[in-house]
């Protein structure tokens, strides 16, 4: 019951709004994510800006998020503040029944006068967090992870080709194929 009241603060009442653009702002902390049973984000500081374009036939939502989320580094396990920034766009149309089978198009009943945007805010933030979470000090080389000896062949595609092991012996079958390609180019 307490969760339902907390989620009501993310209701967007559109019935009295004029057609055109409207803007809403929210600030998220860890309590927002607890409403979704997500305890992964112990510390976060996220600003949400929602642009709503209302027309007689539909509602167009654009959710923009910026901020930081404290997450563990995939390499060192050390917690760090991950910068996030993302957008999520979708349209709400009116129909006979509620239908959210598609991510970009949601139908709500004709008699609706508000739309709760909490789920889409949650999704926009979660989708903004990189899959590969690496502490910025490890990426910059300022810090070496304590478990670096267990990491084999980490390559973020920034190592010059001359350092990526071109000196290694190539399997003769691949060498023959490579020769065919180079002969074709000449």
mmCIF file of the C-alpha atoms, coordinates in Angstrom:
data_MODEL
# 
_entry.id   MODEL 
# 
loop_
_atom_site.group_PDB 
_atom_site.id 
_atom_site.type_symbol 
_atom_site.label_atom_id 
_atom_site.label_alt_id 
_atom_site.label_comp_id 
_atom_site.label_asym_id 
_atom_site.label_entity_id 
_atom_site.label_seq_id 
_atom_site.pdbx_PDB_ins_code 
_atom_site.Cartn_x 
_atom_site.Cartn_y 
_atom_site.Cartn_z 
_atom_site.occupancy 
_atom_site.B_iso_or_equiv 
_atom_site.pdbx_formal_charge 
_atom_site.auth_seq_id 
_atom_site.auth_comp_id 
_atom_site.auth_asym_id 
_atom_site.auth_atom_id 
_atom_site.pdbx_PDB_model_num 
ATOM 1   C CA . UNK A 1 1   ? 0.000   0.000   0.000   1.00 0.00 ? 1   UNK A CA 1 
ATOM 2   C CA . UNK A 1 2   ? 2.843   2.389   0.865   1.00 0.00 ? 2   UNK A CA 1 
ATOM 3   C CA . UNK A 1 3   ? 4.487   1.580   -2.489  1.00 0.00 ? 3   UNK A CA 1 
ATOM 4   C CA . UNK A 1 4   ? 1.293   2.451   -4.368  1.00 0.00 ? 4   UNK A CA 1 
ATOM 5   C CA . UNK A 1 5   ? 1.138   5.899   -2.731  1.00 0.00 ? 5   UNK A CA 1 
ATOM 6   C CA . UNK A 1 6   ? 4.809   6.505   -3.554  1.00 0.00 ? 6   UNK A CA 1 
ATOM 7   C CA . UNK A 1 7   ? 4.229   5.540   -7.191  1.00 0.00 ? 7   UNK A CA 1 
ATOM 8   C CA . UNK A 1 8   ? 1.273   7.944   -7.420  1.00 0.00 ? 8   UNK A CA 1 
ATOM 9   C CA . UNK A 1 9   ? 3.727   10.837  -7.396  1.00 0.00 ? 9   UNK A CA 1 
ATOM 10  C CA . UNK A 1 10  ? 4.688   9.700   -10.930 1.00 0.00 ? 10  UNK A CA 1 
ATOM 11  C CA . UNK A 1 11  ? 1.139   10.093  -12.268 1.00 0.00 ? 11  UNK A CA 1 
ATOM 12  C CA . UNK A 1 12  ? 0.923   12.442  -15.230 1.00 0.00 ? 12  UNK A CA 1 
ATOM 13  C CA . UNK A 1 13  ? -2.579  13.974  -15.311 1.00 0.00 ? 13  UNK A CA 1 
ATOM 14  C CA . UNK A 1 14  ? -3.313  14.907  -18.909 1.00 0.00 ? 14  UNK A CA 1 
ATOM 15  C CA . UNK A 1 15  ? -7.080  15.381  -18.931 1.00 0.00 ? 15  UNK A CA 1 
ATOM 16  C CA . UNK A 1 16  ? -6.978  19.111  -18.174 1.00 0.00 ? 16  UNK A CA 1 
ATOM 17  C CA . UNK A 1 17  ? -3.935  19.918  -20.270 1.00 0.00 ? 17  UNK A CA 1 
ATOM 18  C CA . UNK A 1 18  ? -4.093  21.895  -23.477 1.00 0.00 ? 18  UNK A CA 1 
ATOM 19  C CA . UNK A 1 19  ? -2.724  20.334  -26.640 1.00 0.00 ? 19  UNK A CA 1 
ATOM 20  C CA . UNK A 1 20  ? 0.989   21.036  -27.038 1.00 0.00 ? 20  UNK A CA 1 
ATOM 21  C CA . UNK A 1 21  ? 4.226   20.534  -25.161 1.00 0.00 ? 21  UNK A CA 1 
ATOM 22  C CA . UNK A 1 22  ? 4.426   20.151  -21.365 1.00 0.00 ? 22  UNK A CA 1 
ATOM 23  C CA . UNK A 1 23  ? 7.426   19.372  -19.179 1.00 0.00 ? 23  UNK A CA 1 
ATOM 24  C CA . UNK A 1 24  ? 7.775   17.461  -15.900 1.00 0.00 ? 24  UNK A CA 1 
ATOM 25  C CA . UNK A 1 25  ? 10.844  17.032  -13.718 1.00 0.00 ? 25  UNK A CA 1 
ATOM 26  C CA . UNK A 1 26  ? 11.679  14.368  -11.145 1.00 0.00 ? 26  UNK A CA 1 
ATOM 27  C CA . UNK A 1 27  ? 14.696  13.596  -9.010  1.00 0.00 ? 27  UNK A CA 1 
ATOM 28  C CA . UNK A 1 28  ? 15.481  9.945   -8.213  1.00 0.00 ? 28  UNK A CA 1 
ATOM 29  C CA . UNK A 1 29  ? 17.378  8.390   -5.351  1.00 0.00 ? 29  UNK A CA 1 
ATOM 30  C CA . UNK A 1 30  ? 17.649  4.810   -4.110  1.00 0.00 ? 30  UNK A CA 1 
ATOM 31  C CA . UNK A 1 31  ? 14.105  4.890   -2.681  1.00 0.00 ? 31  UNK A CA 1 
ATOM 32  C CA . UNK A 1 32  ? 12.662  5.000   -6.191  1.00 0.00 ? 32  UNK A CA 1 
ATOM 33  C CA . UNK A 1 33  ? 14.447  1.762   -7.123  1.00 0.00 ? 33  UNK A CA 1 
ATOM 34  C CA . UNK A 1 34  ? 13.332  0.078   -3.904  1.00 0.00 ? 34  UNK A CA 1 
ATOM 35  C CA . UNK A 1 35  ? 9.749   0.503   -5.160  1.00 0.00 ? 35  UNK A CA 1 
ATOM 36  C CA . UNK A 1 36  ? 10.730  -1.906  -7.961  1.00 0.00 ? 36  UNK A CA 1 
ATOM 37  C CA . UNK A 1 37  ? 12.490  -4.338  -5.574  1.00 0.00 ? 37  UNK A CA 1 
ATOM 38  C CA . UNK A 1 38  ? 15.837  -3.289  -7.031  1.00 0.00 ? 38  UNK A CA 1 
ATOM 39  C CA . UNK A 1 39  ? 18.455  -2.886  -4.317  1.00 0.00 ? 39  UNK A CA 1 
ATOM 40  C CA . UNK A 1 40  ? 21.400  -2.777  -6.736  1.00 0.00 ? 40  UNK A CA 1 
ATOM 41  C CA . UNK A 1 41  ? 21.613  1.021   -6.593  1.00 0.00 ? 41  UNK A CA 1 
ATOM 42  C CA . UNK A 1 42  ? 22.466  1.945   -3.022  1.00 0.00 ? 42  UNK A CA 1 
ATOM 43  C CA . UNK A 1 43  ? 23.430  5.454   -4.024  1.00 0.00 ? 43  UNK A CA 1 
ATOM 44  C CA . UNK A 1 44  ? 22.166  7.347   -7.016  1.00 0.00 ? 44  UNK A CA 1 
ATOM 45  C CA . UNK A 1 45  ? 21.523  10.907  -8.026  1.00 0.00 ? 45  UNK A CA 1 
ATOM 46  C CA . UNK A 1 46  ? 19.435  11.090  -11.184 1.00 0.00 ? 46  UNK A CA 1 
ATOM 47  C CA . UNK A 1 47  ? 17.486  13.924  -12.739 1.00 0.00 ? 47  UNK A CA 1 
ATOM 48  C CA . UNK A 1 48  ? 14.570  13.081  -15.011 1.00 0.00 ? 48  UNK A CA 1 
ATOM 49  C CA . UNK A 1 49  ? 13.027  15.483  -17.511 1.00 0.00 ? 49  UNK A CA 1 
ATOM 50  C CA . UNK A 1 50  ? 9.873   14.363  -19.262 1.00 0.00 ? 50  UNK A CA 1 
ATOM 51  C CA . UNK A 1 51  ? 8.601   16.166  -22.327 1.00 0.00 ? 51  UNK A CA 1 
ATOM 52  C CA . UNK A 1 52  ? 4.960   15.410  -23.029 1.00 0.00 ? 52  UNK A CA 1 
ATOM 53  C CA . UNK A 1 53  ? 3.393   16.399  -26.317 1.00 0.00 ? 53  UNK A CA 1 
ATOM 54  C CA . UNK A 1 54  ? -0.366  16.128  -26.012 1.00 0.00 ? 54  UNK A CA 1 
ATOM 55  C CA . UNK A 1 55  ? -2.758  15.902  -28.925 1.00 0.00 ? 55  UNK A CA 1 
ATOM 56  C CA . UNK A 1 56  ? -6.359  14.753  -29.229 1.00 0.00 ? 56  UNK A CA 1 
ATOM 57  C CA . UNK A 1 57  ? -5.337  11.330  -30.557 1.00 0.00 ? 57  UNK A CA 1 
ATOM 58  C CA . UNK A 1 58  ? -2.220  10.473  -28.532 1.00 0.00 ? 58  UNK A CA 1 
ATOM 59  C CA . UNK A 1 59  ? 0.362   11.443  -25.907 1.00 0.00 ? 59  UNK A CA 1 
ATOM 60  C CA . UNK A 1 60  ? 4.016   11.466  -26.904 1.00 0.00 ? 60  UNK A CA 1 
ATOM 61  C CA . UNK A 1 61  ? 6.487   11.019  -24.052 1.00 0.00 ? 61  UNK A CA 1 
ATOM 62  C CA . UNK A 1 62  ? 10.227  11.721  -24.203 1.00 0.00 ? 62  UNK A CA 1 
ATOM 63  C CA . UNK A 1 63  ? 12.090  10.763  -21.030 1.00 0.00 ? 63  UNK A CA 1 
ATOM 64  C CA . UNK A 1 64  ? 15.605  12.164  -20.572 1.00 0.00 ? 64  UNK A CA 1 
ATOM 65  C CA . UNK A 1 65  ? 17.788  11.028  -17.664 1.00 0.00 ? 65  UNK A CA 1 
ATOM 66  C CA . UNK A 1 66  ? 21.175  12.259  -16.449 1.00 0.00 ? 66  UNK A CA 1 
ATOM 67  C CA . UNK A 1 67  ? 23.075  11.560  -13.276 1.00 0.00 ? 67  UNK A CA 1 
ATOM 68  C CA . UNK A 1 68  ? 25.174  9.013   -11.457 1.00 0.00 ? 68  UNK A CA 1 
ATOM 69  C CA . UNK A 1 69  ? 24.559  5.532   -10.131 1.00 0.00 ? 69  UNK A CA 1 
ATOM 70  C CA . UNK A 1 70  ? 26.952  3.778   -7.788  1.00 0.00 ? 70  UNK A CA 1 
ATOM 71  C CA . UNK A 1 71  ? 27.788  0.353   -9.243  1.00 0.00 ? 71  UNK A CA 1 
ATOM 72  C CA . UNK A 1 72  ? 30.560  -2.225  -8.745  1.00 0.00 ? 72  UNK A CA 1 
ATOM 73  C CA . UNK A 1 73  ? 33.423  -2.362  -11.226 1.00 0.00 ? 73  UNK A CA 1 
ATOM 74  C CA . UNK A 1 74  ? 33.354  -5.594  -13.262 1.00 0.00 ? 74  UNK A CA 1 
ATOM 75  C CA . UNK A 1 75  ? 37.130  -5.901  -12.965 1.00 0.00 ? 75  UNK A CA 1 
ATOM 76  C CA . UNK A 1 76  ? 38.034  -4.797  -9.453  1.00 0.00 ? 76  UNK A CA 1 
ATOM 77  C CA . UNK A 1 77  ? 34.696  -5.115  -7.680  1.00 0.00 ? 77  UNK A CA 1 
ATOM 78  C CA . UNK A 1 78  ? 35.235  -1.623  -6.265  1.00 0.00 ? 78  UNK A CA 1 
ATOM 79  C CA . UNK A 1 79  ? 32.176  0.635   -6.120  1.00 0.00 ? 79  UNK A CA 1 
ATOM 80  C CA . UNK A 1 80  ? 32.261  3.783   -8.259  1.00 0.00 ? 80  UNK A CA 1 
ATOM 81  C CA . UNK A 1 81  ? 29.851  6.416   -9.533  1.00 0.00 ? 81  UNK A CA 1 
ATOM 82  C CA . UNK A 1 82  ? 28.873  5.570   -13.100 1.00 0.00 ? 82  UNK A CA 1 
ATOM 83  C CA . UNK A 1 83  ? 27.756  8.560   -15.162 1.00 0.00 ? 83  UNK A CA 1 
ATOM 84  C CA . UNK A 1 84  ? 24.547  7.827   -17.049 1.00 0.00 ? 84  UNK A CA 1 
ATOM 85  C CA . UNK A 1 85  ? 22.612  9.645   -19.694 1.00 0.00 ? 85  UNK A CA 1 
ATOM 86  C CA . UNK A 1 86  ? 19.763  8.290   -21.743 1.00 0.00 ? 86  UNK A CA 1 
ATOM 87  C CA . UNK A 1 87  ? 16.476  8.829   -23.519 1.00 0.00 ? 87  UNK A CA 1 
ATOM 88  C CA . UNK A 1 88  ? 13.336  6.781   -23.867 1.00 0.00 ? 88  UNK A CA 1 
ATOM 89  C CA . UNK A 1 89  ? 10.551  7.752   -26.264 1.00 0.00 ? 89  UNK A CA 1 
ATOM 90  C CA . UNK A 1 90  ? 7.119   6.197   -26.537 1.00 0.00 ? 90  UNK A CA 1 
ATOM 91  C CA . UNK A 1 91  ? 3.540   7.022   -27.502 1.00 0.00 ? 91  UNK A CA 1 
ATOM 92  C CA . UNK A 1 92  ? 0.363   6.473   -25.522 1.00 0.00 ? 92  UNK A CA 1 
ATOM 93  C CA . UNK A 1 93  ? -2.839  6.077   -27.555 1.00 0.00 ? 93  UNK A CA 1 
ATOM 94  C CA . UNK A 1 94  ? -6.406  5.589   -26.456 1.00 0.00 ? 94  UNK A CA 1 
ATOM 95  C CA . UNK A 1 95  ? -8.215  2.291   -27.018 1.00 0.00 ? 95  UNK A CA 1 
ATOM 96  C CA . UNK A 1 96  ? -10.740 -0.127  -25.552 1.00 0.00 ? 96  UNK A CA 1 
ATOM 97  C CA . UNK A 1 97  ? -8.350  -1.699  -23.024 1.00 0.00 ? 97  UNK A CA 1 
ATOM 98  C CA . UNK A 1 98  ? -4.868  -1.274  -21.618 1.00 0.00 ? 98  UNK A CA 1 
ATOM 99  C CA . UNK A 1 99  ? -2.164  -2.861  -23.788 1.00 0.00 ? 99  UNK A CA 1 
ATOM 100 C CA . UNK A 1 100 ? 1.589   -2.518  -23.360 1.00 0.00 ? 100 UNK A CA 1 
ATOM 101 C CA . UNK A 1 101 ? 2.742   -5.355  -25.628 1.00 0.00 ? 101 UNK A CA 1 
ATOM 102 C CA . UNK A 1 102 ? 5.038   -2.966  -27.495 1.00 0.00 ? 102 UNK A CA 1 
ATOM 103 C CA . UNK A 1 103 ? 7.705   -0.824  -25.840 1.00 0.00 ? 103 UNK A CA 1 
ATOM 104 C CA . UNK A 1 104 ? 7.135   2.172   -28.085 1.00 0.00 ? 104 UNK A CA 1 
ATOM 105 C CA . UNK A 1 105 ? 3.316   2.155   -28.174 1.00 0.00 ? 105 UNK A CA 1 
ATOM 106 C CA . UNK A 1 106 ? 0.983   1.778   -25.201 1.00 0.00 ? 106 UNK A CA 1 
ATOM 107 C CA . UNK A 1 107 ? -2.811  1.774   -25.301 1.00 0.00 ? 107 UNK A CA 1 
ATOM 108 C CA . UNK A 1 108 ? -4.850  3.023   -22.349 1.00 0.00 ? 108 UNK A CA 1 
ATOM 109 C CA . UNK A 1 109 ? -8.667  3.039   -21.984 1.00 0.00 ? 109 UNK A CA 1 
ATOM 110 C CA . UNK A 1 110 ? -10.583 5.992   -23.465 1.00 0.00 ? 110 UNK A CA 1 
ATOM 111 C CA . UNK A 1 111 ? -11.879 7.094   -20.064 1.00 0.00 ? 111 UNK A CA 1 
ATOM 112 C CA . UNK A 1 112 ? -8.353  7.469   -18.577 1.00 0.00 ? 112 UNK A CA 1 
ATOM 113 C CA . UNK A 1 113 ? -7.350  10.864  -17.275 1.00 0.00 ? 113 UNK A CA 1 
ATOM 114 C CA . UNK A 1 114 ? -3.815  10.107  -16.077 1.00 0.00 ? 114 UNK A CA 1 
ATOM 115 C CA . UNK A 1 115 ? -0.864  7.910   -16.897 1.00 0.00 ? 115 UNK A CA 1 
ATOM 116 C CA . UNK A 1 116 ? 1.674   6.596   -14.385 1.00 0.00 ? 116 UNK A CA 1 
ATOM 117 C CA . UNK A 1 117 ? 5.134   6.988   -15.888 1.00 0.00 ? 117 UNK A CA 1 
ATOM 118 C CA . UNK A 1 118 ? 7.141   5.246   -13.125 1.00 0.00 ? 118 UNK A CA 1 
ATOM 119 C CA . UNK A 1 119 ? 7.769   2.018   -15.089 1.00 0.00 ? 119 UNK A CA 1 
ATOM 120 C CA . UNK A 1 120 ? 9.125   3.875   -18.115 1.00 0.00 ? 120 UNK A CA 1 
ATOM 121 C CA . UNK A 1 121 ? 11.331  6.073   -15.901 1.00 0.00 ? 121 UNK A CA 1 
ATOM 122 C CA . UNK A 1 122 ? 12.733  2.926   -14.290 1.00 0.00 ? 122 UNK A CA 1 
ATOM 123 C CA . UNK A 1 123 ? 13.378  1.311   -17.678 1.00 0.00 ? 123 UNK A CA 1 
ATOM 124 C CA . UNK A 1 124 ? 15.056  4.431   -19.074 1.00 0.00 ? 124 UNK A CA 1 
ATOM 125 C CA . UNK A 1 125 ? 17.526  4.514   -16.183 1.00 0.00 ? 125 UNK A CA 1 
ATOM 126 C CA . UNK A 1 126 ? 18.272  0.788   -16.181 1.00 0.00 ? 126 UNK A CA 1 
ATOM 127 C CA . UNK A 1 127 ? 18.822  0.818   -19.959 1.00 0.00 ? 127 UNK A CA 1 
ATOM 128 C CA . UNK A 1 128 ? 21.226  3.779   -19.577 1.00 0.00 ? 128 UNK A CA 1 
ATOM 129 C CA . UNK A 1 129 ? 23.638  1.844   -17.387 1.00 0.00 ? 129 UNK A CA 1 
ATOM 130 C CA . UNK A 1 130 ? 26.444  0.289   -19.446 1.00 0.00 ? 130 UNK A CA 1 
ATOM 131 C CA . UNK A 1 131 ? 26.627  -3.481  -19.588 1.00 0.00 ? 131 UNK A CA 1 
ATOM 132 C CA . UNK A 1 132 ? 30.394  -3.328  -19.071 1.00 0.00 ? 132 UNK A CA 1 
ATOM 133 C CA . UNK A 1 133 ? 31.070  -1.370  -15.886 1.00 0.00 ? 133 UNK A CA 1 
ATOM 134 C CA . UNK A 1 134 ? 34.727  -0.454  -15.513 1.00 0.00 ? 134 UNK A CA 1 
ATOM 135 C CA . UNK A 1 135 ? 36.108  1.981   -12.955 1.00 0.00 ? 135 UNK A CA 1 
ATOM 136 C CA . UNK A 1 136 ? 37.376  5.123   -14.753 1.00 0.00 ? 136 UNK A CA 1 
ATOM 137 C CA . UNK A 1 137 ? 40.749  4.911   -12.947 1.00 0.00 ? 137 UNK A CA 1 
ATOM 138 C CA . UNK A 1 138 ? 41.308  1.424   -14.373 1.00 0.00 ? 138 UNK A CA 1 
ATOM 139 C CA . UNK A 1 139 ? 40.412  2.622   -17.870 1.00 0.00 ? 139 UNK A CA 1 
ATOM 140 C CA . UNK A 1 140 ? 42.779  5.579   -17.610 1.00 0.00 ? 140 UNK A CA 1 
ATOM 141 C CA . UNK A 1 141 ? 45.595  3.442   -16.188 1.00 0.00 ? 141 UNK A CA 1 
ATOM 142 C CA . UNK A 1 142 ? 45.795  5.372   -12.897 1.00 0.00 ? 142 UNK A CA 1 
ATOM 143 C CA . UNK A 1 143 ? 44.853  2.260   -10.973 1.00 0.00 ? 143 UNK A CA 1 
ATOM 144 C CA . UNK A 1 144 ? 45.579  -1.420  -11.460 1.00 0.00 ? 144 UNK A CA 1 
ATOM 145 C CA . UNK A 1 145 ? 42.985  -3.802  -10.106 1.00 0.00 ? 145 UNK A CA 1 
ATOM 146 C CA . UNK A 1 146 ? 44.135  -6.055  -7.291  1.00 0.00 ? 146 UNK A CA 1 
ATOM 147 C CA . UNK A 1 147 ? 42.860  -9.039  -9.228  1.00 0.00 ? 147 UNK A CA 1 
ATOM 148 C CA . UNK A 1 148 ? 44.555  -7.990  -12.501 1.00 0.00 ? 148 UNK A CA 1 
ATOM 149 C CA . UNK A 1 149 ? 46.560  -11.216 -12.572 1.00 0.00 ? 149 UNK A CA 1 
ATOM 150 C CA . UNK A 1 150 ? 43.280  -13.089 -13.129 1.00 0.00 ? 150 UNK A CA 1 
ATOM 151 C CA . UNK A 1 151 ? 42.211  -10.959 -16.048 1.00 0.00 ? 151 UNK A CA 1 
ATOM 152 C CA . UNK A 1 152 ? 43.321  -12.389 -19.363 1.00 0.00 ? 152 UNK A CA 1 
ATOM 153 C CA . UNK A 1 153 ? 43.268  -10.462 -22.649 1.00 0.00 ? 153 UNK A CA 1 
ATOM 154 C CA . UNK A 1 154 ? 41.203  -7.491  -21.586 1.00 0.00 ? 154 UNK A CA 1 
ATOM 155 C CA . UNK A 1 155 ? 41.184  -5.286  -24.664 1.00 0.00 ? 155 UNK A CA 1 
ATOM 156 C CA . UNK A 1 156 ? 38.948  -2.258  -25.049 1.00 0.00 ? 156 UNK A CA 1 
ATOM 157 C CA . UNK A 1 157 ? 39.760  -1.819  -28.748 1.00 0.00 ? 157 UNK A CA 1 
ATOM 158 C CA . UNK A 1 158 ? 42.079  1.099   -27.993 1.00 0.00 ? 158 UNK A CA 1 
ATOM 159 C CA . UNK A 1 159 ? 45.301  -0.910  -28.100 1.00 0.00 ? 159 UNK A CA 1 
ATOM 160 C CA . UNK A 1 160 ? 47.213  -0.177  -31.299 1.00 0.00 ? 160 UNK A CA 1 
ATOM 161 C CA . UNK A 1 161 ? 47.305  -3.062  -33.743 1.00 0.00 ? 161 UNK A CA 1 
ATOM 162 C CA . UNK A 1 162 ? 51.090  -3.211  -33.425 1.00 0.00 ? 162 UNK A CA 1 
ATOM 163 C CA . UNK A 1 163 ? 50.682  -4.174  -29.757 1.00 0.00 ? 163 UNK A CA 1 
ATOM 164 C CA . UNK A 1 164 ? 47.878  -6.662  -30.217 1.00 0.00 ? 164 UNK A CA 1 
ATOM 165 C CA . UNK A 1 165 ? 50.117  -9.549  -31.105 1.00 0.00 ? 165 UNK A CA 1 
ATOM 166 C CA . UNK A 1 166 ? 50.573  -9.364  -34.857 1.00 0.00 ? 166 UNK A CA 1 
ATOM 167 C CA . UNK A 1 167 ? 53.952  -10.973 -34.316 1.00 0.00 ? 167 UNK A CA 1 
ATOM 168 C CA . UNK A 1 168 ? 52.260  -14.263 -33.398 1.00 0.00 ? 168 UNK A CA 1 
ATOM 169 C CA . UNK A 1 169 ? 52.447  -17.070 -35.904 1.00 0.00 ? 169 UNK A CA 1 
ATOM 170 C CA . UNK A 1 170 ? 49.302  -17.405 -38.000 1.00 0.00 ? 170 UNK A CA 1 
ATOM 171 C CA . UNK A 1 171 ? 47.701  -20.761 -38.733 1.00 0.00 ? 171 UNK A CA 1 
ATOM 172 C CA . UNK A 1 172 ? 48.869  -21.721 -42.271 1.00 0.00 ? 172 UNK A CA 1 
ATOM 173 C CA . UNK A 1 173 ? 45.275  -22.162 -43.470 1.00 0.00 ? 173 UNK A CA 1 
ATOM 174 C CA . UNK A 1 174 ? 44.427  -18.572 -42.452 1.00 0.00 ? 174 UNK A CA 1 
ATOM 175 C CA . UNK A 1 175 ? 47.670  -17.346 -43.961 1.00 0.00 ? 175 UNK A CA 1 
ATOM 176 C CA . UNK A 1 176 ? 46.648  -18.895 -47.301 1.00 0.00 ? 176 UNK A CA 1 
ATOM 177 C CA . UNK A 1 177 ? 43.255  -17.204 -47.139 1.00 0.00 ? 177 UNK A CA 1 
ATOM 178 C CA . UNK A 1 178 ? 44.864  -13.899 -46.215 1.00 0.00 ? 178 UNK A CA 1 
ATOM 179 C CA . UNK A 1 179 ? 47.205  -14.254 -49.206 1.00 0.00 ? 179 UNK A CA 1 
ATOM 180 C CA . UNK A 1 180 ? 44.198  -14.743 -51.523 1.00 0.00 ? 180 UNK A CA 1 
ATOM 181 C CA . UNK A 1 181 ? 42.669  -11.505 -50.214 1.00 0.00 ? 181 UNK A CA 1 
ATOM 182 C CA . UNK A 1 182 ? 45.866  -9.507  -50.607 1.00 0.00 ? 182 UNK A CA 1 
ATOM 183 C CA . UNK A 1 183 ? 46.445  -10.914 -54.112 1.00 0.00 ? 183 UNK A CA 1 
ATOM 184 C CA . UNK A 1 184 ? 42.917  -9.841  -55.078 1.00 0.00 ? 184 UNK A CA 1 
ATOM 185 C CA . UNK A 1 185 ? 43.555  -6.271  -53.957 1.00 0.00 ? 185 UNK A CA 1 
ATOM 186 C CA . UNK A 1 186 ? 46.635  -5.985  -56.177 1.00 0.00 ? 186 UNK A CA 1 
# 
